[in-house]
C-alpha cells in the first residue's frame, strides 16, 4: 500500500489546501474527505470511487475534482513532500486509477455551450449599468475581456503585468499550475488599477490581500438574478468571451490558446455551434 506517515498528514493537507490556482475550490472536498482518514492510496481510491457513485456532481465536475487531486499529488511530489516510495510509484498509481472500472473517469457529454450559459453584449452592458459597485464592474469587464476564470483573475500579481503600450500582457496560472498569457486593453488595465489601487495584487482588497474567488462570484450571481432574472456565474462571462470570438469568425486555435485549453478540439466541442439548415441539408439530395 502507498501510504504517508500519519504524523505528516496535517502538514500535507495544509500544503495542498494552501496552493492557489483553478483547482483550489475543488480540492476542499478531498481535504474534507481526509478529515477522518489517513492519506494513503486506499483513501484516494475510495475518494475517486465515491465521486463516481455520487449523484451530486455532473461528470464534468467529477473529472475536475479528480484532476485537482492528481495535480496536488504531483505538486507535492515536486516539492519533495510525498517521500521516495510514493514519488517513485505515483505515476503508475494514478494510471491505475484511470484504468480501474471503479475509479476511472466518467464520460462527459461534450454538447456545445448553449445560450443559457452565455450572455449577449447587451446583457453584459445591462449588468454594468445596473451595478453600483465600481469594483464589481471592473471584475465583469475584465472577465469578459480576457476569458479568464475568476480564480485566475483574483491571483494576478502586479509583477506579472507588462505594459506594452496599447495593451498589457499578463501572466496567469490556470488549472494545474498551467501558465499562459492574456492581454487586456491598457485603458481597462488603468481603470482597474485606479479602482483597486493595489500594491501587490491587480484585484486587491482594502486589506491588501487578493480576493477570494467566491466574493465576486456571489456578487455576479446576485446581480444577474436582480437585473436579468437569470441564474448566471462568473464562468458565464468566460463562455461569453469564447462564444463571441468564435461567432465573429476569429481563429479557433487563437481562441483556444486564450482560454488555456489543452487542445483546439476541446474549444470546438464547446463553442462551435454550427449546424446545417434544412435547405443546406437537402440541397445535395438525389
C-alpha positions, 0 to 999 in steps of 0.5 A: 500500500502507498501510504504517508506517515500519519504524523505528516498528514496535517502538514500535507493537507495544509500544503495542498489546501494552501496552493492557489490556482483553478483547482483550489475550490475543488480540492476542499472536498478531498481535504474534507474527505481526509478529515477522518482518514489517513492519506494513503492510496486506499483513501484516494481510491475510495475518494475517486470511487465515491465521486463516481457513485455520487449523484451530486456532481455532473461528470464534468465536475467529477473529472475536475475534482479528480484532476485537482487531486492528481495535480496536488499529488504531483505538486507535492511530489515536486516539492519533495513532500510525498517521500521516495516510495510514493514519488517513485510509484505515483505515476503508475498509481494514478494510471491505475486509477484511470484504468480501474472500472471503479475509479476511472473517469466518467464520460462527459457529454461534450454538447456545445455551450448553449445560450443559457450559459452565455450572455449577449453584449447587451446583457453584459452592458445591462449588468454594468449599468445596473451595478453600483459597485465600481469594483464589481464592474471592473471584475465583469469587464475584465472577465469578459475581456480576457476569458479568464476564470475568476480564480485566475483573475483574483491571483494576478500579481502586479509583477506579472503585468507588462505594459506594452503600450496599447495593451498589457500582457499578463501572466496567469496560472490556470488549472494545474499550475498551467501558465499562459498569457492574456492581454487586456486593453491598457485603458481597462488595465488603468481603470482597474488599477485606479479602482483597486489601487493595489500594491501587490495584487491587480484585484486587491482588497482594502486589506491588501490581500487578493480576493477570494474567488467566491466574493465576486462570484456571489456578487455576479450571481446576485446581480444577474438574478436582480437585473436579468432574472437569470441564474448566471456565474462568473464562468458565464462571462468566460463562455461569453468571451469564447462564444463571441470570438468564435461567432465573429469568425476569429481563429479557433486555435487563437481562441483556444490558446486564450482560454488555456485549453489543452487542445483546439478540439476541446474549444470546438466541442464547446463553442462551435455551434454550427449546424446545417439548415434544412435547405443546406441539408437537402440541397445535395439530395438525389 
